[in-house]
Amino acid sequence: MPFAATHVLVPMILISVIKAHWKKFTHKITLKEIFVAGFFGLLPDIDVPVWWLATALTGAPWQAIHREFTHSIIFVGIILLAAFLLKQKGKKLYVMGLLAALGYASHLVLDFIIVGQIKPFWPFSSAAFGLQLVPVGELGVSILAGMDALLILFWLWHEEKFGKIKSFY
């Protein structure tokens, strides 16, 4: 799986780029909402601390828990449903919900493309899918670490180039 920083950075960068280049959203997306997208980009890996506990108590292998149910598109649907229900309470909550769903979905896409398999249709199917474009092992770890560094550099370059870095002070 991509490192935690990648899961946080990808939705945050995506939202920042949309905000910078799509005039309609220039003033509507706040830093707080960008943070929410990043937080939800990491949320599917909440099963990792559960795995730590299960391993300590039962010796269960990580494959028995990680990506079993938290990596399902059903959670993206639940978040979107909550966003639509919250729309009546205010547009900010609605936007936050949409960005949360985007963050969660970006995690699933990254795991699907980069390493390993996910069960996107859980609980309806236990079929697992994934491309695993990054090899497992030392080379894969180096590639994933490099991805983190390049993402941070790209984001900083983009924000500086388009004069948006000041909004992060």
N, C-alpha and C positions, 0 to 999 in steps of 0.2 A: 504494500500500500504506500502511496506517497506519504512523505513525512507530514506531521501536523502543520508545519508552517505553510506547506503547499495547499493543504485543504482550507486554511484560513485565508491565504493570500489570493487564491484564484477568484473566489466570489467578490472579495474586496476590490481587486484590480478590475474585474469585469464591471462592477457597478461604478467605479471611479471613471473608467473609460467612457461608459455610457453617459455619465453625468457631464463629462467634459465635452463630448462630441454631439450629443443629442440635445439641442437647445431646449426642447420641451421639458427636460428634467434638470436643467441647470440649477434652479433654486429649490427644487422639491425634495431632493435627496440630501439628507443631513449626514454628518459624520456618525451620529448615533445609529442611523439606519445602515450605513456601510459596516459598522461594527457588528450589527445583528446578522448581516449576511455572512460575515466571517465566522461568527460564533456558530451559526447553523451549518456552516461548511465543515466544521469539526465535529458537530454533534453525533453523526452516525457512529463515530468511534467511541461512544460512551460504553460500548460493550468491552472495551479493553480493560478498564478498571474492574469490571465484573469478571473478566477472565483472570486477572491477577488474584482476586479473591477466590474464585473457583479452583484455581491451581493450588493456592495455599491450602485450601480445605480438602480437595479431592484429588489433586494431581491431574485434573482434566487438561488435555492438550488445547492449545489456543484455537485450533481449527474447529473444536467442538462448540465454540461460542462466537468467535469473531466472524462477522459478516453473515451470521445465521439469520437474524431477523431485522436488525437495525438498518440494513442496507437494502431496504425494500421501497419501491416507489409508493407504496401505500402511505408511508409517512409524509411524502411530498403532497399526496392528495389530502391527507388530514390537515396539514398546515395550510394548504390552499383553501380548504373548506372553512377553517377557522378565520382566515383572512377575509373571505367573503361574508362571513357572519359578523365580523368586527367592522365591516365597511359602514354599517349603520351607526356605529359608535363614533366614527371619525375617519377621515381619509388617511391620517398619519398611521393609525393602527393597520389599516388596509395595506398601505405601502410597505410597512414593516413586515407584515405577513407575507406579501409577495416576495420581498427580498429574502426572508427566511426560507421560503420554499426554493428560491433560486440557489441559495447557499447549500441547502440540504441536497438538492439535485446535482449540484456541481460535484459534491463529494462522491456520489454514486457514479457519475460519468468518469471522474478521475480514476476511481478504483477499477471500473470496468475496462477502461482503455489501458491504463499503465501497468498495473500488477494485480494478479489474482482474479478471482471470480466473485460475483455477487449473485444473490438470489432476488432479482428485482420483483418477482411476482409473489413472494412470500406473503401471506399464508396460503395462497391459492395453488402455488406450485413450489416445489423445492428444487427445481431446475436451476443450475448455476451457469452463468455466462461471463465471459471475460476475454479480452484480447491478450493480456499479459505481454505488453510491448517491452517492458523493462525486465531483464533477467534477474533471477533470484541470486543472492550471494553478494560478495564483495563488490563486484562491478556494478550491480544494481544499486547498492547503497551509495556508491560514488555518483552514479547518475542522478539519484534522487536528491542527494545533497547539492549537486550542481544545479538542479532544477530550482531548489529553494533560493540559491544565490542569484540565479538569473532572473527569477520572478521579482525579487526585491530590487535588483538593479533596474529592470524594465519599469517597474512602478515608479521608482524615484525619477528616472529619466523622463517618463511620460508626464508626471506631475510638474516637474521643473520646466519642461519644454512648453507646456501649455499654460504656464503661469498659475497652476493650481496648488503648488506646494505651500504657498502662504496660507491656504485654508487649513493646513494641518498644524500651524503654530499655535 
